Structure formats: structure tokens, C-alpha cells
Amino acid sequence: MSCIGFYDLCINFDGGNKENLRRLLSRLYEMGYRTVAINQTLDESALEVEKKKKKKGEKTENKDPLATVINPFDVEDIKNEFKKKLCILSRLTFTFADTAKTYTLGQSTGLKKFDLYGVMPKNQAALQFACSQVNVDIVTINSSSGSFKFTRKLYLQAVERGVHFEIRYADVIERSTRKSAIHYSHLFHVYGKSRNVIVSSGTGDYTMIRNPYDIINLGALFGLSEVKAKAAVLGQCHHLILKAEGRRFGKAVFAIKITEESPASDEDGEDEDESEEEISPNKKKIKL
């Protein structure tokens, strides 16, 4: 998957007005974005599939009852229109309170049709489960669903598993969610120097799209240094996509740096995840 340029990995779309989506994608391209993810939200209530009583001798035709429920929107025509401009990915964001529902979703073949898989917990138990056990790419803390007890332990557990946390700047633009969104973004910095943090728009309104350089300048508001802010719309997003491909296909890609002497680690960890799109010539890629 060849994805370059600035990233916006959360463009909300409900499957309805495609003209609005075209307008939004055009604006993203004009502002300098080159890789975007069309996000569709799935609530746990959609998994309540009624089990039909099977008659005696009747064969089960569909082994996956969720196959018709979990499908990316048909936007192939739009992808073709923007083929030479944007790399367009598909993303599913699952909102849940019942942790058992994540197992149900994880067993569906429809999940692998999406390039990215994110979750938005509804309660404290769901947040703990998302950070420690669910095989997911992105965790988004809903700024409008009340207060969560987000701890350093949860943050580090998720980071160690390769999970990325998402800051949606649309939540900062909206007055009702601004305070909460800034609060959680600062916790990412306090607990782990904002490792594995990406910044997305999180909107379907083209008027709310902001230039990537404006987002970098706003990084201080999210507790991000200039380097971290740039990584949040570049390098970290690239790493996230590679990790997501490993989840989908059961493979992993990682880099080993070979040096004569092991240099002392940076106390601030600023250089730990700031690689944007270039790989050092001293690094070797190993694919499993």
C-alpha cells in the first residue's frame, strides 16, 4: 500500500451524500493532504442479529451472520476520481460498552475488508479492555461521553501493543467538547511523551478541515512539541498503517538498527517515534 504525504485518517461519512464527500476530499487535497481514511461508525447495537430458527434438515447458508452488516461503503467511483490525487483508505470505528461484542466483531470476515480498525469505548470497562486486550489499530476517547479514568498503566499497555491514540481536532473546535479533548491530549503527553499519538479531523463537514501546518502549529494546545505534532500527521500515521496491515494479514514489519555502540537513550524520548517517511540506511526491514 503506497501512502504518502500528510494524513487525515478520520473523515466521517454515513454513506449518504457523495457530493459532500467529493467536496470534502477536494478540500483535503487542496490543503496538502495525500492520504485519507473514510470512516464509518458502527455501534454495538448493530451486532444484535436475530438468530432465525433453523428448520429440521435446513443447511446454514451464511456462516457469518454479520457479513451483510459489516461492509465498507461503496465509494469505488470516488476512489477512481481521486486516484491520482489521494490514497483513500477505509476505516471502521466501533463504539461499544459490552466487551463481549468486540469478540463477535473480531470473528466477522467483514472486519478484514477495512484498512483500519478503531474503537471508541463508552465506559470505563470498555476503555480498559480496548487498551489491554482488543486487537485494534486506534483508540479514540469520546470527548462528549463523560469522564474516563485514564491512567499511565492503560496508556503504556496500549503503546506496548502498538495501539495508537487519536486526537480529533474537530472536538477542539467544538466548544462543548473542547475542554475534555484538550484534557485527554495532555494526559498522553504526561503519561508517555505523546507516543503513538495521531491527529485527525474527525469530521464530515468540509468547513472544519484545517491545513496540516495549522494543525502542527496547534500542537502546543495538545501538549505536543513541534516535532511530535508533525509526526502526528506524518510518521505516526505511516507506522499505524503498517501495523494495521500486519493485523489484517497476520504479518509484522519491523526495523532493526545496527550500530557499533549503543548510544544513550534520550530522556525525553523525543527521537523515539519522530521518523516521518524516511528509513535510515542503517536499518534493515524484516518481514514475517
VEXDREN-2710 file (C-alpha; in Angstrom, 1 decimal):
% VEXDREN-2710
k/r/px/py/pz
1/MET/0.0/0.0/0.0
2/SER/1.7/3.2/-1.2
3/CYS/0.5/6.0/1.1
4/ILE/2.5/9.3/1.2
5/GLY/2.1/12.9/2.2
6/PHE/0.1/14.4/5.1
7/TYR/-2.5/12.1/6.6
8/ASP/-6.1/12.5/7.8
9/LEU/-7.3/9.1/9.0
10/CYS/-10.8/10.0/10.1
11/ILE/-13.1/11.6/7.5
12/ASN/-16.6/10.7/8.7
13/PHE/-19.1/9.5/6.1
14/ASP/-22.6/8.0/6.6
15/GLY/-23.0/6.5/3.2
16/GLY/-25.4/9.2/2.1
17/ASN/-24.4/12.4/0.3
18/LYS/-21.5/11.6/-2.0
19/GLU/-21.3/15.1/-3.4
20/ASN/-20.5/16.4/0.0
21/LEU/-17.8/13.7/0.3
22/ARG/-16.3/14.8/-3.1
23/ARG/-16.3/18.4/-1.8
24/LEU/-14.5/17.3/1.4
25/LEU/-11.9/15.2/-0.4
26/SER/-11.2/18.1/-2.8
27/ARG/-10.6/20.4/0.1
28/LEU/-8.3/17.9/1.7
29/TYR/-6.2/17.6/-1.5
30/GLU/-6.1/21.4/-1.9
31/MET/-4.7/21.8/1.6
32/GLY/-1.9/19.3/1.1
33/TYR/-3.3/16.0/2.4
34/ARG/-2.4/13.0/0.3
35/THR/-3.6/10.0/2.4
36/VAL/-7.1/9.9/3.9
37/ALA/-9.3/7.3/5.6
38/ILE/-13.1/7.3/5.1
39/ASN/-14.5/6.5/8.5
40/GLN/-17.8/4.8/9.2
41/THR/-19.0/4.3/12.7
42/LEU/-20.6/1.0/13.9
43/ASP/-22.5/0.9/17.2
44/GLU/-22.6/-2.3/19.2
45/SER/-26.4/-2.4/18.8
46/ALA/-25.9/-3.2/15.1
47/LEU/-24.5/-6.6/16.1
48/GLU/-27.8/-7.7/17.6
49/VAL/-28.5/-10.1/14.8
50/GLU/-31.6/-12.2/15.4
51/LYS/-31.0/-15.9/15.2
52/LYS/-33.6/-17.4/12.9
53/LYS/-34.9/-20.7/13.9
54/LYS/-33.5/-23.3/11.6
55/LYS/-35.9/-25.9/10.3
56/LYS/-35.1/-29.5/10.6
57/GLY/-32.7/-30.5/7.8
58/GLU/-32.1/-26.9/6.7
59/LYS/-28.5/-26.1/6.0
60/THR/-26.9/-22.9/7.2
61/GLU/-26.2/-20.8/4.1
62/ASN/-24.3/-17.9/5.7
63/LYS/-21.7/-18.9/8.3
64/ASP/-21.1/-15.2/9.1
65/PRO/-24.4/-13.5/10.1
66/LEU/-22.6/-10.1/10.2
67/ALA/-21.3/-10.3/6.7
68/THR/-24.1/-8.1/5.4
69/VAL/-23.8/-5.6/8.3
70/ILE/-20.1/-5.0/8.3
71/ASN/-19.1/-3.8/4.8
72/PRO/-17.2/-0.7/3.7
73/PHE/-19.3/1.9/1.8
74/ASP/-19.2/1.5/-2.0
75/VAL/-17.2/4.6/-3.0
76/GLU/-15.2/3.0/-5.8
77/ASP/-16.3/5.7/-8.2
78/ILE/-15.0/8.4/-5.9
79/LYS/-11.7/6.5/-5.4
80/ASN/-11.3/6.4/-9.2
81/GLU/-11.9/10.1/-9.5
82/PHE/-9.2/10.9/-6.9
83/LYS/-6.9/8.0/-7.9
84/LYS/-4.0/10.3/-9.0
85/LYS/-4.6/12.7/-6.1
86/LEU/-5.4/10.8/-2.9
87/CYS/-4.7/7.5/-1.4
88/ILE/-8.1/6.7/0.1
89/LEU/-8.4/4.0/2.8
90/SER/-11.4/2.6/4.6
91/ARG/-11.8/2.7/8.3
92/LEU/-14.3/1.2/10.8
93/THR/-14.8/2.7/14.3
94/PHE/-16.7/0.5/16.7
95/THR/-18.4/2.1/19.7
96/PHE/-19.1/-0.3/22.5
97/ALA/-19.8/-0.8/26.2
98/ASP/-20.1/-4.6/26.2
99/THR/-16.7/-6.1/25.8
100/ALA/-18.1/-9.3/24.5
101/LYS/-19.2/-7.5/21.4
102/THR/-15.6/-7.0/20.3
103/TYR/-15.2/-10.7/20.1
104/THR/-18.3/-11.0/17.9
105/LEU/-17.0/-8.3/15.6
106/GLY/-13.5/-9.8/15.6
107/GLN/-14.8/-13.1/14.3
108/SER/-16.6/-11.5/11.3
109/THR/-14.9/-11.7/7.9
110/GLY/-16.2/-8.2/7.2
111/LEU/-13.7/-6.6/9.5
112/LYS/-10.8/-7.5/7.3
113/LYS/-12.4/-5.6/4.4
114/PHE/-11.4/-2.4/6.3
115/ASP/-7.9/-1.0/6.1
116/LEU/-8.1/0.5/9.6
117/TYR/-10.0/-0.6/12.7
118/GLY/-10.6/1.8/15.6
119/VAL/-12.7/1.7/18.7
120/MET/-14.5/4.3/20.8
121/PRO/-15.3/3.0/24.3
122/LYS/-18.5/4.1/26.0
123/ASN/-17.5/3.3/29.6
124/GLN/-14.5/2.7/31.9
125/ALA/-14.5/-1.1/31.5
126/ALA/-14.6/-0.8/27.7
127/LEU/-11.7/1.7/27.8
128/GLN/-9.6/-0.7/29.9
129/PHE/-10.4/-3.6/27.6
130/ALA/-9.6/-1.6/24.5
131/CYS/-6.2/-0.6/25.9
132/SER/-5.2/-4.1/27.2
133/GLN/-6.8/-6.8/25.1
134/VAL/-8.6/-5.8/21.8
135/ASN/-6.5/-6.3/18.6
136/VAL/-7.2/-2.8/17.4
137/ASP/-5.3/-0.1/15.5
138/ILE/-6.8/3.1/17.0
139/VAL/-8.4/4.0/20.3
140/THR/-10.4/7.3/20.4
141/ILE/-11.6/8.6/23.7
142/ASN/-15.0/10.2/23.2
143/SER/-14.8/13.7/24.5
144/SER/-18.6/14.0/24.8
145/SER/-19.4/10.8/26.7
146/GLY/-18.4/11.9/30.2
147/SER/-15.3/11.4/32.2
148/PHE/-13.0/8.4/31.9
149/LYS/-10.3/7.4/34.4
150/PHE/-7.4/7.3/32.0
151/THR/-4.2/6.1/33.7
152/ARG/-0.5/5.8/32.9
153/LYS/-0.8/2.0/33.1
154/LEU/-3.6/1.9/30.5
155/TYR/-1.6/4.2/28.2
156/LEU/1.6/2.2/28.4
157/GLN/-0.2/-1.1/27.9
158/ALA/-1.7/0.1/24.7
159/VAL/1.5/1.6/23.4
160/GLU/3.4/-1.6/24.0
161/ARG/0.8/-3.4/21.9
162/GLY/1.2/-1.0/19.1
163/VAL/-2.1/0.7/19.6
164/HIS/-2.4/4.4/18.6
165/PHE/-4.4/7.1/20.3
166/GLU/-6.3/9.6/18.2
167/ILE/-6.8/13.3/18.9
168/ARG/-9.7/14.7/16.8
169/TYR/-9.2/18.4/16.3
170/ALA/-12.9/18.8/15.4
171/ASP/-13.6/18.1/19.1
172/VAL/-11.3/21.1/20.0
173/ILE/-13.1/23.4/17.5
174/GLU/-16.5/22.5/19.1
175/ARG/-16.9/24.4/22.3
176/SER/-18.9/21.7/24.1
177/THR/-16.1/19.1/23.8
178/ARG/-13.0/21.4/23.7
179/LYS/-12.1/21.2/27.4
180/SER/-12.3/17.4/27.5
181/ALA/-10.4/16.9/24.3
182/ILE/-7.5/19.1/25.4
183/HIS/-7.5/17.3/28.8
184/TYR/-7.1/13.8/27.3
185/SER/-4.5/15.0/24.8
186/HIS/-2.4/16.4/27.6
187/LEU/-2.6/13.1/29.5
188/PHE/-1.0/11.4/26.5
189/HIS/2.0/13.8/27.0
190/VAL/2.1/13.4/30.8
191/TYR/1.9/9.6/30.7
192/GLY/4.2/8.8/27.8
193/LYS/5.5/11.8/26.0
194/SER/2.7/11.5/23.4
195/ARG/4.0/8.3/22.0
196/ASN/1.7/6.6/19.4
197/VAL/-0.5/9.7/19.0
198/ILE/-2.1/10.8/15.7
199/VAL/-4.2/13.8/14.9
200/SER/-7.2/13.6/12.6
201/SER/-10.1/15.8/11.8
202/GLY/-12.9/13.5/12.9
203/THR/-15.5/15.4/10.9
204/GLY/-17.6/15.1/7.8
205/ASP/-18.0/18.9/7.4
206/TYR/-15.6/20.3/4.9
207/THR/-15.7/23.7/6.5
208/MET/-14.0/22.3/9.6
209/ILE/-11.0/20.9/7.7
210/ARG/-7.7/22.7/8.6
211/ASN/-4.4/23.0/6.9
212/PRO/-1.8/20.4/8.2
213/TYR/0.6/23.2/9.0
214/ASP/-2.1/24.8/11.1
215/ILE/-2.5/21.5/13.0
216/ILE/1.2/21.4/13.6
217/ASN/1.1/24.9/14.9
218/LEU/-1.7/23.9/17.2
219/GLY/0.3/21.1/18.6
220/ALA/1.2/23.0/21.7
221/LEU/-2.5/23.1/22.6
222/PHE/-2.5/19.3/22.5
223/GLY/0.7/19.0/24.6
224/LEU/2.8/18.2/21.5
225/SER/6.1/19.7/20.6
226/GLU/6.6/20.8/17.0
227/VAL/8.4/17.5/16.2
228/LYS/5.7/15.4/17.8
229/ALA/2.9/17.4/16.1
230/LYS/4.4/16.9/12.7
231/ALA/4.9/13.2/13.4
232/ALA/1.2/13.0/14.4
233/VAL/0.1/13.9/10.8
234/LEU/3.0/12.1/9.1
235/GLY/5.3/9.5/10.5
236/GLN/3.0/8.0/13.2
237/CYS/0.2/7.6/10.7
238/HIS/2.5/5.8/8.4
239/HIS/3.6/3.4/11.2
240/LEU/-0.1/2.9/12.1
241/ILE/-1.0/1.8/8.5
242/LEU/1.9/-0.7/8.5
243/LYS/0.7/-2.1/11.8
244/ALA/-2.8/-2.3/10.5
245/GLU/-1.7/-4.4/7.5
246/GLY/0.1/-6.7/9.9
247/ARG/-3.2/-7.2/11.9
248/ARG/-5.2/-7.9/8.7
249/PHE/-2.8/-10.3/7.1
250/GLY/-1.1/-11.8/10.2
251/LYS/2.3/-10.4/9.4
252/ALA/4.6/-7.9/11.0
253/VAL/7.1/-5.4/9.7
254/PHE/9.8/-4.0/12.0
255/ALA/13.2/-2.4/11.8
256/ILE/16.4/-3.3/13.5
257/LYS/19.1/-0.6/13.8
258/ILE/22.6/-2.0/13.7
259/THR/25.2/0.3/15.4
260/GLU/28.8/-0.2/16.6
261/GLU/28.0/1.3/20.0
262/SER/24.6/1.7/21.6
263/PRO/24.1/5.4/22.3
264/ALA/22.5/6.6/25.5
265/SER/18.7/6.9/25.2
266/ASP/17.2/10.3/25.1
267/GLU/15.5/11.0/28.4
268/ASP/12.6/12.9/26.8
269/GLY/12.1/10.2/24.2
270/GLU/11.7/12.9/21.5
271/ASP/13.5/10.8/18.9
272/GLU/11.7/7.6/19.6
273/ASP/8.9/7.9/17.1
274/GLU/9.6/11.0/15.1
275/SER/10.7/9.2/11.9
276/GLU/8.4/10.5/9.3
277/GLU/8.8/8.8/5.9
278/GLU/12.5/8.0/5.5
279/ILE/14.2/4.9/6.8
280/SER/17.8/5.2/7.9
281/PRO/20.3/3.3/5.6
282/ASN/21.5/1.5/8.8
283/LYS/18.1/-0.1/9.3
284/LYS/17.1/-3.4/7.8
285/LYS/13.5/-4.4/7.2
286/ILE/12.4/-7.9/8.2
287/LYS/9.1/-9.2/7.1
288/LEU/7.5/-12.1/8.9
END
